[in-house]
């Protein structure tokens, strides 16, 4: 089961489930810094969420978050020497579940201020086809 955020509504179980819930208008930021290390194209492909407007990244974590919550993360991308700071909001949650083979974590929508990061990721992934699913789909 995935929980997806769309237009400040929570859609639980997918786009056609009909189960929605309103979100608070003011996201909170209280969990410190998330870290995401993506040393090769395969891990970048697994974490990147191109179906999210502006791009998104899945970050494995067991921390509890709320949909719509703003987060700050440091991204270590491929062989780049410096970590890239990014901000975004929680738009996807994969809960811990013994029946779920997927890793627990959150998807963040990359903020508009970090559009250059989205372009950089898409450049890295241009022409790459792992032939496998990702951590979200």
C-alpha positions as CSV (number, residue, x, y, z in Angstrom):
1,X,0.0,0.0,0.0
2,X,1.3,3.5,-0.8
3,X,0.0,6.8,0.4
4,X,0.0,9.5,-2.2
5,X,-0.3,13.3,-1.8
6,X,-2.2,15.3,-4.4
7,X,-3.5,18.9,-4.0
8,X,-3.4,18.9,-0.2
9,X,-5.5,15.7,-0.1
10,X,-4.2,12.3,1.0
11,X,-5.2,9.5,-1.3
12,X,-4.7,6.2,0.5
13,X,-4.4,3.1,-1.5
14,X,-4.0,4.6,-5.0
15,X,-5.6,7.2,-7.3
16,X,-8.9,5.3,-7.7
17,X,-9.5,4.1,-4.1
18,X,-11.8,7.0,-3.3
19,X,-10.4,7.3,0.3
20,X,-9.1,10.8,0.8
21,X,-8.3,13.0,3.8
22,X,-7.5,16.7,4.0
23,X,-4.0,17.8,5.0
24,X,-3.0,20.6,7.3
25,X,-2.1,23.7,5.3
26,X,1.1,24.4,7.2
27,X,3.7,21.7,7.0
28,X,6.0,21.3,9.9
29,X,9.7,20.7,9.8
30,X,11.0,18.9,12.8
31,X,12.9,15.8,12.0
32,X,16.4,17.1,11.3
33,X,18.3,16.3,8.2
34,X,17.8,13.2,6.0
35,X,20.7,11.8,4.1
36,X,20.6,10.1,0.8
37,X,23.7,8.5,-0.8
38,X,23.4,7.5,-4.4
39,X,26.8,6.2,-5.5
40,X,25.8,4.8,-8.9
41,X,23.2,5.1,-11.6
42,X,21.3,2.0,-10.4
43,X,20.7,3.5,-7.0
44,X,19.8,6.9,-8.5
45,X,17.3,5.2,-10.8
46,X,15.8,3.2,-7.9
47,X,15.3,6.4,-5.8
48,X,14.2,8.9,-8.4
49,X,10.5,9.5,-8.9
50,X,10.1,11.1,-12.4
51,X,6.3,10.9,-12.2
52,X,6.2,13.6,-9.5
53,X,5.9,17.2,-10.7
54,X,9.3,18.7,-10.4
55,X,10.8,15.3,-9.6
56,X,11.0,13.4,-6.4
57,X,13.4,11.2,-4.4
58,X,12.6,8.1,-2.3
59,X,14.6,8.1,1.0
60,X,14.7,4.9,3.1
61,X,14.0,5.8,6.7
62,X,12.2,4.5,9.7
63,X,11.4,8.0,11.0
64,X,7.7,9.0,11.2
65,X,6.6,11.8,8.9
66,X,3.3,13.4,7.9
67,X,2.2,13.9,4.3
68,X,2.9,17.6,3.3
69,X,5.7,18.0,5.9
70,X,8.7,20.0,4.7
71,X,12.0,18.2,5.0
72,X,15.7,19.0,4.4
73,X,18.1,16.4,3.0
74,X,21.7,16.1,2.0
75,X,22.2,14.2,-1.3
76,X,25.5,12.5,-2.1
77,X,25.1,12.1,-5.9
78,X,27.3,9.7,-7.9
79,X,31.0,10.7,-7.8
80,X,30.4,14.4,-6.9
81,X,32.7,15.5,-4.1
82,X,30.1,17.7,-2.4
83,X,26.8,16.9,-0.9
84,X,23.8,18.8,-2.4
85,X,21.3,20.3,0.1
86,X,17.7,19.9,-1.0
87,X,14.4,20.8,0.4
88,X,11.1,19.3,-0.4
89,X,7.9,18.0,1.1
90,X,6.7,14.5,1.9
91,X,4.4,13.3,-0.9
92,X,4.8,9.5,-0.5
93,X,5.1,7.1,2.4
94,X,5.9,3.4,2.3
95,X,5.1,2.1,5.8
96,X,6.8,-0.8,7.5
97,X,5.0,-4.0,6.8
98,X,6.0,-7.6,7.0
99,X,3.9,-8.4,3.9
100,X,5.5,-5.5,1.9
101,X,8.8,-6.4,0.2
102,X,9.4,-2.7,-0.3
103,X,11.7,-0.7,2.0
104,X,10.1,1.6,4.5
105,X,10.7,5.3,3.7
106,X,9.3,8.5,2.3
107,X,9.2,10.2,-1.1
108,X,9.9,13.9,-1.2
109,X,8.9,16.2,-4.0
110,X,11.9,18.3,-4.9
111,X,11.2,22.0,-4.3
112,X,11.0,24.5,-7.2
113,X,14.2,26.1,-6.0
114,X,16.0,22.9,-6.7
115,X,14.9,22.5,-10.3
116,X,18.6,22.4,-11.4
117,X,19.0,19.2,-9.3
118,X,16.1,17.6,-11.1
119,X,17.7,18.5,-14.4
120,X,21.0,17.1,-13.3
121,X,19.4,13.8,-12.1
122,X,17.5,13.4,-15.4
123,X,20.8,14.1,-17.3
124,X,22.5,11.3,-15.3
125,X,19.7,8.9,-16.1
126,X,19.3,9.8,-19.8
127,X,19.3,6.6,-21.7
128,X,19.7,4.4,-18.6
129,X,17.3,1.4,-18.4
130,X,17.8,-0.9,-15.6
131,X,14.9,-3.1,-16.8
132,X,13.8,-3.3,-13.2
133,X,11.2,-1.6,-11.0
134,X,12.2,1.1,-8.5
135,X,11.8,1.5,-4.8
136,X,8.4,3.1,-5.4
137,X,6.9,1.4,-8.4
